[in-house]
């Protein structure tokens, strides 16, 4: 990154020592070099951002993976309780099984709700943080490649070459500032994922625990029918 600052000094020296055409060519070379270096840094941050987002999604998936087997295990145990219950007639046992099937639908909705809200919150953060700014920086950085031609089209290089060089000096300073500042800004955007991911993960854990508690409450309610032979 520090190498970019020394390019400005080199440009000033070039402007003093070289012919006008050489100065403009040198400006073009340096703008292109800076653009390539900046794009490479943005690409590295882009991949790092993707790795962070994938890791957060993996953690959410692991929590869901723990939640579903626990609920399936609880349901299997519950079925055994229904099958082993004594002192109830077949009609009551059939009714209890129907209740279990009904409440399984509700329990599945609980799982889906947990996954849905976790996905929505994390997806919003994944799409609207970092990426819009990275795309903006890339677009502006790409513009720098043709900056000499753009400046040429706005100035009279024949009668006032100094004005053209002065504009290019100003644009060079702008792109240098952009190159230095974008990295810190995008990196901060990546770090900000963590706050959202932590909150979403904790919400998912709480949602999972609530779903398991509701399943247990459902089963206790259904078992009450077995205790009275559905009377």
The 8 nearest C-alpha neighbors of each residue, nearest first, counted from 0:
[[1, 2, 3, 179, 4, 178, 36, 37],
 [2, 0, 3, 4, 5, 179, 6, 175],
 [3, 1, 0, 5, 4, 6, 7, 33],
 [2, 4, 1, 6, 5, 0, 175, 33],
 [5, 3, 6, 2, 1, 7, 175, 8],
 [6, 4, 8, 7, 2, 3, 9, 1],
 [5, 7, 9, 3, 4, 8, 10, 2],
 [6, 8, 10, 5, 9, 4, 11, 3],
 [9, 7, 11, 5, 10, 6, 12, 4],
 [8, 10, 6, 12, 7, 11, 13, 5],
 [11, 9, 13, 7, 12, 8, 14, 6],
 [12, 10, 14, 8, 13, 9, 7, 15],
 [13, 11, 9, 15, 10, 14, 16, 8],
 [12, 14, 10, 16, 15, 11, 17, 9],
 [15, 13, 11, 12, 22, 16, 17, 10],
 [16, 14, 12, 13, 17, 11, 18, 10],
 [15, 17, 13, 14, 12, 18, 22, 11],
 [18, 16, 13, 14, 21, 22, 15, 19],
 [17, 19, 21, 20, 22, 16, 14, 15],
 [20, 18, 22, 21, 23, 17, 160, 14],
 [21, 19, 23, 22, 18, 24, 17, 25],
 [22, 20, 24, 18, 19, 23, 17, 25],
 [21, 23, 25, 19, 20, 24, 14, 17],
 [24, 22, 26, 20, 25, 21, 27, 19],
 [25, 23, 27, 21, 26, 22, 28, 20],
 [26, 24, 28, 22, 27, 23, 21, 29],
 [25, 27, 23, 29, 24, 28, 30, 22],
 [28, 26, 24, 30, 25, 29, 147, 31],
 [29, 27, 25, 31, 26, 30, 32, 24],
 [28, 30, 32, 26, 31, 27, 33, 25],
 [29, 31, 27, 33, 32, 28, 144, 143],
 [32, 30, 144, 34, 28, 29, 33, 27],
 [33, 31, 29, 35, 34, 30, 28, 36],
 [32, 34, 36, 30, 31, 35, 29, 37],
 [33, 35, 31, 37, 32, 36, 140, 38],
 [36, 34, 38, 32, 37, 33, 39, 31],
 [37, 35, 33, 39, 38, 34, 32, 40],
 [38, 36, 34, 40, 39, 35, 178, 33],
 [37, 39, 41, 35, 40, 36, 34, 42],
 [38, 40, 42, 36, 37, 41, 35, 43],
 [41, 39, 43, 37, 42, 38, 44, 36],
 [40, 42, 38, 44, 43, 39, 45, 37],
 [41, 43, 45, 39, 40, 44, 38, 46],
 [44, 42, 40, 46, 45, 41, 47, 39],
 [43, 45, 47, 41, 42, 46, 48, 40],
 [46, 44, 42, 48, 43, 47, 41, 49],
 [47, 45, 49, 43, 48, 44, 42, 50],
 [48, 46, 44, 50, 49, 45, 43, 51],
 [49, 47, 45, 51, 46, 50, 189, 44],
 [48, 50, 46, 52, 47, 51, 53, 45],
 [49, 51, 47, 53, 48, 52, 54, 46],
 [50, 52, 54, 48, 49, 53, 47, 55],
 [51, 53, 49, 55, 54, 50, 48, 56],
 [54, 52, 56, 50, 51, 55, 49, 57],
 [55, 53, 57, 51, 56, 52, 50, 58],
 [56, 54, 58, 52, 57, 53, 51, 196],
 [55, 57, 59, 53, 54, 58, 60, 52],
 [56, 58, 54, 60, 55, 59, 53, 61],
 [59, 57, 61, 55, 60, 56, 54, 62],
 [60, 58, 56, 62, 61, 57, 200, 63],
 [59, 61, 57, 63, 62, 58, 64, 56],
 [60, 62, 64, 58, 59, 63, 57, 65],
 [61, 63, 65, 59, 64, 60, 66, 58],
 [64, 62, 66, 60, 65, 61, 67, 59],
 [63, 65, 61, 62, 66, 67, 60, 68],
 [66, 64, 62, 63, 67, 68, 61, 69],
 [65, 67, 63, 69, 64, 68, 207, 62],
 [66, 68, 70, 69, 64, 65, 71, 63],
 [69, 67, 71, 70, 66, 72, 65, 64],
 [70, 68, 72, 66, 67, 71, 73, 65],
 [69, 71, 73, 67, 72, 68, 74, 66],
 [72, 70, 68, 74, 73, 69, 67, 75],
 [71, 73, 75, 69, 70, 74, 68, 76],
 [74, 72, 70, 76, 71, 75, 77, 69],
 [73, 75, 77, 71, 76, 72, 70, 78],
 [76, 74, 72, 78, 77, 73, 71, 79],
 [77, 75, 79, 73, 74, 78, 72, 80],
 [76, 78, 74, 80, 79, 75, 73, 81],
 [79, 77, 81, 75, 80, 76, 82, 74],
 [78, 80, 82, 76, 77, 81, 83, 75],
 [79, 81, 77, 83, 78, 82, 84, 76],
 [80, 82, 78, 84, 79, 83, 77, 92],
 [81, 83, 79, 80, 84, 78, 92, 85],
 [84, 82, 80, 81, 79, 85, 78, 77],
 [83, 85, 81, 82, 80, 86, 87, 225],
 [86, 84, 87, 83, 225, 82, 88, 81],
 [85, 87, 88, 84, 228, 225, 226, 227],
 [88, 86, 228, 85, 91, 89, 225, 92],
 [87, 89, 91, 90, 92, 86, 228, 85],
 [90, 88, 92, 91, 93, 87, 94, 228],
 [89, 91, 93, 88, 92, 94, 87, 95],
 [92, 90, 94, 93, 89, 88, 229, 228],
 [91, 93, 89, 95, 94, 90, 96, 88],
 [94, 92, 96, 90, 91, 95, 89, 97],
 [93, 95, 91, 97, 96, 92, 90, 98],
 [96, 94, 98, 92, 97, 93, 91, 99],
 [95, 97, 99, 93, 98, 94, 92, 100],
 [98, 96, 94, 100, 99, 95, 101, 93],
 [99, 97, 95, 101, 96, 100, 102, 94],
 [98, 100, 96, 102, 97, 101, 103, 95],
 [101, 99, 103, 97, 98, 102, 96, 104],
 [102, 100, 98, 103, 99, 104, 97, 105],
 [101, 103, 105, 99, 104, 100, 98, 106],
 [104, 102, 106, 100, 101, 105, 99, 107],
 [105, 103, 107, 102, 106, 101, 108, 100],
 [104, 106, 102, 108, 103, 107, 109, 101],
 [107, 105, 103, 109, 108, 104, 102, 214],
 [106, 108, 110, 104, 109, 105, 103, 111],
 [109, 107, 111, 105, 106, 110, 112, 104],
 [108, 110, 106, 112, 107, 111, 210, 113],
 [111, 109, 107, 113, 108, 112, 114, 106],
 [110, 112, 108, 114, 113, 109, 115, 107],
 [111, 113, 115, 109, 114, 110, 108, 116],
 [112, 114, 110, 111, 115, 116, 206, 203],
 [113, 115, 111, 117, 112, 116, 118, 110],
 [116, 114, 112, 118, 117, 113, 111, 119],
 [117, 115, 119, 118, 113, 114, 112, 120],
 [118, 116, 114, 120, 115, 119, 199, 121],
 [117, 119, 115, 121, 116, 120, 122, 114],
 [120, 118, 116, 122, 117, 121, 123, 115],
 [121, 119, 123, 117, 122, 118, 116, 124],
 [120, 122, 124, 118, 123, 119, 125, 117],
 [123, 121, 125, 119, 124, 120, 118, 126],
 [124, 122, 120, 126, 121, 125, 127, 119],
 [123, 125, 121, 127, 122, 128, 126, 120],
 [126, 124, 122, 123, 128, 127, 121, 52],
 [127, 125, 123, 124, 128, 122, 130, 129],
 [128, 126, 124, 123, 125, 131, 130, 129],
 [127, 129, 124, 130, 126, 125, 188, 131],
 [128, 130, 188, 132, 131, 133, 185, 189],
 [129, 131, 133, 132, 128, 134, 126, 127],
 [132, 130, 134, 133, 129, 135, 127, 128],
 [133, 131, 135, 134, 130, 129, 136, 185],
 [132, 134, 130, 136, 135, 131, 129, 137],
 [133, 135, 137, 131, 132, 136, 130, 138],
 [136, 134, 132, 138, 133, 137, 139, 131],
 [135, 137, 133, 139, 138, 134, 140, 132],
 [138, 136, 140, 134, 135, 139, 141, 133],
 [137, 139, 135, 141, 140, 136, 134, 142],
 [140, 138, 142, 136, 141, 137, 135, 143],
 [139, 141, 137, 142, 143, 138, 34, 136],
 [142, 140, 138, 143, 139, 144, 137, 34],
 [143, 141, 139, 140, 144, 145, 146, 138],
 [142, 144, 146, 141, 140, 145, 30, 34],
 [143, 145, 31, 142, 146, 30, 141, 34],
 [146, 144, 148, 143, 147, 142, 149, 27],
 [145, 147, 143, 149, 148, 144, 150, 142],
 [148, 146, 150, 149, 145, 27, 151, 26],
 [147, 149, 151, 145, 146, 150, 152, 27],
 [150, 148, 146, 152, 151, 147, 145, 153],
 [149, 151, 147, 153, 152, 148, 146, 154],
 [150, 152, 148, 149, 154, 153, 147, 163],
 [151, 153, 149, 150, 154, 148, 155, 147],
 [154, 152, 150, 151, 149, 155, 163, 148],
 [155, 153, 151, 163, 152, 156, 150, 162],
 [156, 154, 157, 159, 158, 160, 153, 163],
 [155, 157, 160, 159, 158, 154, 163, 151],
 [158, 156, 155, 159, 160, 154, 163, 161],
 [157, 159, 156, 155, 160, 161, 154, 162],
 [160, 158, 156, 161, 162, 155, 157, 163],
 [159, 161, 156, 163, 162, 164, 157, 158],
 [160, 162, 164, 159, 163, 165, 156, 166],
 [163, 161, 165, 160, 164, 159, 166, 154],
 [162, 164, 160, 166, 161, 165, 154, 167],
 [165, 163, 167, 161, 166, 162, 168, 160],
 [164, 166, 162, 168, 163, 167, 161, 169],
 [167, 165, 169, 163, 168, 164, 162, 170],
 [166, 168, 170, 164, 169, 165, 171, 163],
 [169, 167, 171, 165, 166, 170, 164, 172],
 [170, 168, 166, 172, 167, 171, 173, 165],
 [171, 169, 173, 167, 172, 168, 166, 174],
 [172, 170, 168, 174, 173, 169, 167, 175],
 [171, 173, 175, 169, 170, 174, 176, 168],
 [174, 172, 170, 176, 171, 175, 177, 169],
 [175, 173, 177, 171, 176, 172, 178, 170],
 [174, 176, 178, 172, 177, 173, 171, 179],
 [175, 177, 173, 179, 174, 178, 180, 172],
 [176, 178, 174, 180, 175, 179, 181, 173],
 [179, 177, 175, 176, 180, 181, 37, 174],
 [180, 178, 176, 177, 181, 175, 182, 0],
 [181, 179, 177, 182, 183, 178, 176, 184],
 [180, 182, 184, 183, 178, 177, 179, 185],
 [183, 181, 185, 184, 180, 186, 179, 178],
 [184, 182, 186, 181, 185, 180, 187, 179],
 [183, 185, 181, 187, 182, 186, 180, 188],
 [186, 184, 188, 182, 187, 183, 181, 129],
 [185, 187, 189, 183, 188, 184, 182, 190],
 [188, 186, 190, 184, 185, 189, 183, 191],
 [187, 189, 185, 191, 186, 129, 190, 184],
 [190, 188, 186, 187, 191, 192, 48, 185],
 [189, 191, 187, 192, 188, 193, 186, 194],
 [190, 192, 188, 193, 189, 194, 187, 195],
 [193, 191, 190, 195, 189, 194, 196, 188],
 [192, 194, 196, 191, 195, 190, 197, 189],
 [195, 193, 197, 196, 192, 191, 198, 190],
 [194, 196, 198, 192, 193, 197, 199, 191],
 [197, 195, 193, 199, 198, 194, 200, 192],
 [198, 196, 200, 194, 195, 199, 193, 201],
 [197, 199, 195, 201, 200, 196, 202, 194],
 [198, 200, 202, 196, 197, 201, 117, 195],
 [199, 201, 203, 197, 202, 198, 196, 204],
 [202, 200, 204, 198, 203, 199, 197, 205],
 [203, 201, 199, 205, 200, 204, 206, 198],
 [202, 204, 206, 200, 201, 205, 207, 113],
 [205, 203, 207, 201, 206, 202, 200, 208],
 [204, 206, 202, 208, 203, 207, 209, 201],
 [205, 207, 203, 209, 204, 208, 113, 202],
 [208, 206, 204, 210, 209, 205, 203, 66],
 [207, 209, 211, 205, 210, 206, 212, 204],
 [208, 210, 212, 206, 207, 211, 213, 205],
 [211, 209, 207, 213, 208, 212, 109, 206],
 [210, 212, 214, 208, 213, 209, 207, 215],
 [213, 211, 209, 215, 214, 210, 208, 216],
 [214, 212, 216, 210, 215, 211, 217, 209],
 [215, 213, 217, 211, 216, 212, 210, 218],
 [214, 216, 218, 212, 217, 213, 219, 211],
 [215, 217, 213, 219, 214, 218, 220, 212],
 [218, 216, 214, 220, 215, 219, 213, 221],
 [217, 219, 221, 215, 220, 216, 222, 214],
 [220, 218, 222, 216, 221, 217, 215, 223],
 [219, 221, 217, 218, 223, 222, 216, 224],
 [222, 220, 218, 223, 219, 224, 217, 95],
 [223, 221, 219, 225, 224, 220, 218, 226],
 [222, 224, 226, 221, 220, 225, 219, 227],
 [225, 223, 229, 222, 226, 227, 221, 228],
 [226, 224, 228, 222, 223, 227, 229, 87],
 [225, 227, 223, 224, 228, 222, 229, 87],
 [228, 226, 229, 225, 224, 230, 223, 87],
 [227, 229, 225, 87, 230, 226, 224, 91],
 [230, 228, 224, 227, 91, 225, 226, 223],
 [229, 228, 227, 224, 91, 225, 226, 223]]
